Amino acid sequence: MLKKINIIGAGISGLFLGCCLKKNNFSVTIYEQDRDVSEYGAGINLSKNATILLEKTGLLENLIPLGYKPKRVNFRSFNNGKIINSVLLNKERDDVFLSVNRKDLIDLLKNTYLNMGGELIFGKKFNEINNSTESFSDDERKSELFVACDGIRSEFRQKYFLNDEPKFSNLIAWRGIVSKKNLSSHSLWNEINIHLGSDGHIVHYPISKGEEINFVAIKKQKKWEKETWISEGNKIELLSDFNSWNDTVMELFSKSYKTHKWGLFERESIKKLVSNNLILMGDAAHPVLPFLAQGACLAIEDAYCLAELLSKNDDLIYCLKKYEKLRLKRGKTIQFRSKLQGSFNHLSNGFLVFFRNLILKMFAKYIQKSIHKYNVMDEIKRLPN
């Protein structure tokens, strides 16, 4: 068995990987360059392909009380809010779809990892990796395996895999949270709603036990000139950007506590995830645009896959090859489909909108199922010995 595994980054992928490895009695240390775990963000949707893994590791039962299980997702027209199609969620006991606050998920993962005896060290920024030694700004740490979970801006990826820079997607995302008690009484606040419009779309859904509504409003924009990817937004600008949209979303925006404006960035599809004893995981491996709500799910799949492979086989080279094969294919599929979904959501031509809505009426259920039915546990079982 591996004697030591070092994880770089205490986000969803790093913390969940730490939990999975500790469950299988590996020696693990997570290093985070910030002084605390990042809790920025807002809502996250976790579909069955992720929740089955959280259940398998004993985390789901503690997460469900913190989140919300919406009963359906509604596709709506931007101008009048009319439903194009509605797809049921959480119909069966083992088909769990959960909407959560990212802070709640991060807190649960961090506390579980620490309670299992995991080591979490803050304020450590890497310089380089030489064989089994990782050099930080103030010391060196040895390990048989290094896992880079350092996000879309991963320096590990750029230095050891593909020297590409994140590129602006020409899309921005307004994000915010609203207390449900401040909104009009309406059953739609208990559901996931996707409003489709010309050159943009809006998603809102309940989080925090259903007491808050998270929204994400996507809009095309030619340039992103701010130094930071995330900045505090101006509510007046938000309302102006979407002033022709329906009354529901305008009420939501007008009552938000605080808004943030994000530039959405992409990176090229990568050809490998393993370089010697260094692995890429989560957004460092395959950052996706948020149009399928699969970013966190991919990170959870990645982490479970690697931990399961390592626990079943002492041959490290075999495990790394199989991880790369499984996760490269899955990551590229979701990257492609997420980008395609964005184009699908933002149509402006009247004929194409009509055709899009017809597809949604006929196939929305099957499109959703094709993503959520993926089971990494089954994929691992099908691997040849």
N, C-alpha and C positions, 0 to 999 in steps of 0.2 A: 504494500500500500504506500501511496505517496506520503512522505513525511511532512511536507509543508506546502501550502498553497497560499499565495498572496493575491488579494483582489484590490484593484485600484478603482475607487469610486464607490460612494455609499448612496447610490440611487436605488431604484427598484431592482434592477438586475443584480447589482452588487450585493445588496442586503438579502434578497431572496436566494441567491446562490450561496451566500454564507449560511443561511438557515438550512438549505438542502445538504450542504457539505457537513455541517455540524451534526445533522440528523444521522449521517452515515459515518460519524466518528473521525472525520478528517481534522487535521490541525490547520486552522484558517486564521488569517489576519486580513482585515479590511483597512485600507488606507484612504483617507479623504483629505484633499488639499485644503478645503475650507475648515473653519473652526467649529463647525457644527454641521449636522445633516441638513441638506437643503430641503426645505418644506414648501418651496414656492410652487405654485401651480394652482390648479383648481380642481375641476372634476375629472375623473377617469372612469371609463366604462370597461368592465371586465366581462367578456363573453365566456361561453362554456369552455373553449379551448384553454383558457387560463384558470377558470374557477375549479375545473376538475383537478388541476395540479395543486392549487391552494388547498383543496379538500384532502388530497392525497398526503400532503405534508402537515395536515392538522391545523392549518391557519384559517381556513374559510369560516369555521364556526365562530371564530372570534371577530372576523371582519364583517360578517353579515349584519350584526346588530349596529355597526357603525355606519353602514351604507343604506342603500334603498334598492328594492327589487321592482323595477317598473314593469307594468303589465303589457305594455305595447310600445312600438315605435311608429310614429305617424309621419308620413311624407306629405308636406303641405305646399300649396302655392304661395309665393311670397307676398302677393298683393292683397289677397282676401283671406288667407289662412285656410282655404278649403282643402280638405283631405284628399290627396291623390290615391293613397293606399295606406293601409294599416296592417302591421305584422305583429302577431302576439308574441310575448316574451314570457319566460318563467312559467310555461304551461305545465311542465312536469317537475317532479321533485329533484331529479338529477340533472336538470337543464337550467343551471343557475346563471342568470345575467344580473350583474350587480353594478350599480353606480355609486362611486365613493369619492370622498374628498381625498386628494393625493396626500395631504398631511396625515390623515388617519391611517392610510396604508403604510406610509413611511414609518410612522410611529410604531405600528404593530410589528413590522418587519425588524426594525431596529431593536425593540424591546425583546422580541422573541430570540433574536440572534444573541443578544447579550445574556439573556437568561439561560441560554444553552452553553454558556461559557466561551462565546466567541470574543475575539479581540478586535476592537475598533479604535484606530489611532487617527487623530485629527491633525491638521496642519502639516501634512507631509506631501510634498510635491516632488515627483520623480525627475531625475536628470536623464538617466539612460539605463539600459539593461545589457549586461555582459554575461552571457551564459546563464548561470544560476544566481547571479548577483544583480540586485536592483539598487541603483544609486539614487539617493535622495539628496536634498540640499544640505543635510547635516549629518547623514550617516549612510551605511549600506545595509541591506537586508538580503539574506539568502533564501532561495526557494526553489523547489523543483518545477513549479508551475506558476505562471503569472497570468492573471485574467484582467484584461482592460475593460472596465465598465464605466469609462469616463465620458460617455455621451457623444453627441454629434460633433462636438469640437475636439474629439479625441486626439491628443498629441501622439499617443502610441500608434494609432492608425496612420497618421501622417508621416511619422518617422520610420516605422518599421514595415508598413504595408503598402500604402498608396499615397503619394505626395499630392493629394488633391485638397482644394480649399472648399468649404461649404459655399454653395451658390444660392443667391436669393431667388426664390421661386416666382417672384412677381405677385405674391399673395401675402396679405397681412391678416392677422387674427386679433380681433378685439375679444377680450375675456373679462368676465366679471361674475360676481355672485350676488344674489338677491335673497333676502329673507322672505320666505313664503307668506308669512303673516302680513307683509306689506303689500301683497298683490291681491287682485280681485279674486273672489271665490270662483274657481274654475277647475274642473277635473283634469284639464290638459296639463296642469302643473305637476301632476303625478306620473306623467308619461314622458318618453323621449319624443321630441318633436324636431323635425328637420324641415326648415322652410327653404325652398329652392327658388332662386331668382337669377336674373341676368348678371353675370360676372360676380356672383357671390352666393353664399348660403349661410343660414343661421341654425345652430343646434342648441337646444336647451333641455335640461333634465334635472331631476331632483337628486340631491346628495345629502349627507349629514342627517341620516334617519328620515329624510324627506322634508326636513325643516328649512333647507336652503335650495335655491335653484341656480345651477351653474349654466352660463351661456358662453358660446363661442360664435363669433360673427366673422365670417371670412369674406374678404373683398380683394379684388384685383388692384394692384398698385405697381407702377412701373419701377420705382426705385425705393430702396431702404437706405437712408443716408445716416441714420443714427449710429453712434459708436456702440451702443448696447443693443442686443437683440430684443430686449424687453424694456419697455418704458411705461411710465404711468400715463394713461390716456386722458383725453379731454372729453367729458361726457357730451358737451355741445357738438364736438366734431363727430362723435359716434352717432348721435341722433341725426346729424346732417347727412352723414354717409348713407344712412338707411331710411331717409325720410319718406320714401315712397312705399315702404313695406307696411305690413298689416298692423293693426292696433295692438295686438298681443305682444309682439316683439318691441314695439315702441314703449309700451308700459314697462316691460322688463328692463329695458335700457335705462329708462328715466328713473328707476328706483334702485339701481345698483349702488352698492356701498362705494366701490372704487373700481375703475376700469384700467386695464393694462392693454397695451398695444404691442404685438409681437410681429417680427418679420419671420416668415416661414422659409427655412433654408433646406437645401437638399445636398446630398453628396452622391458621387457616382456609385454604381453597383460595383462591389468589390469582388475579386476573383478568388480570394482565399481568406480564411479566418484564423489560420494557424501559421505561425512563423517560429520554428524551433519550439521553445517552451512558453511562447506567448500566444494568448488567445484573445480575439475580439468578441464582445458580447453586447447585446442590446443596441442602443443607438450608435455606439461606436462601430458596430458591425453593419447594421442595415437600418439607418434612420429612415423613417417613413413620414410622409405627409399625413395629417390626422383625419383623413376622410373616411377611414374604415374603423376608426377607434381601436387600432391594433398595436400601437406603439408599446404600451405597457404589457399587453398580452404576449407580444414577441419576446420581450425581455424575460418574462416569466417562463415561456417555453424554452428559451435558450438556457437559462439557469438550471431548470429541472433536467433538461437533456444532458448537459455536461455532468452534473452530479450523479445522475443515474448511470451513465456510461462508466464513470470512474468507480462507482460502487460495485459494478458487475464484473469488471475485468481489470486485472493488475497490469495489463500491457498498455502503457501510456500512449505509445505511438498508435496503436489500434484505436483507442478511445478518441484521440484527437482527430484522426482521419474520419471516423464515423460522425463525430460532432460536426466537422466541417461539411461533410457531404449532406447531412440532414438539414443543417441550419442555413447553408448557402441557398439551397433550393427554396426553402420556405421563405427566407428573407427576401429573395428576389421576386418571388410570386406576390408577396404582400406589397412590396415597394411599387411594382408595376400596377397592381390593381388599385392601390391608393391614389396614385397619380391619375389613372384613368377615371376613377370615381370623381375626382375633383373636376375634371373636364365635363363629365356627365352631369354634375350638379350645377354647373355654371353656364349652361347653354342660354343663348339669347335669341337665336333664330326661331321664329314662331313654329315653323314646320318641325324642326328638330326637338323643340320643347314638347310638342304634341306627341312625337314619336317616343321621346324619353318617358313621358308620363304613361304612355301605353305599355312600355316595357315594365315600368314600376307596378302597374296594375296587374300585370300578368305574372311577373317573375321576381318581385321583390323578396318574397319568402325564400325562394330557392337561391337567389344571389346571397342572401344573408346566411343561409344554412351552409352553403359551400365554404364559407370562411370559418364559421363557428364549430363545424363538425370535426375539424382537424384535431387529432389526438396524438401528441408526441409519444405517449406511452406505447401506443400501438405501432408507431413508426419504429421505435427502438426494438420492439419484439420481432419485427419483420426483418431486422438486420441479419445477414448471414453470419454464422459462427466463424 
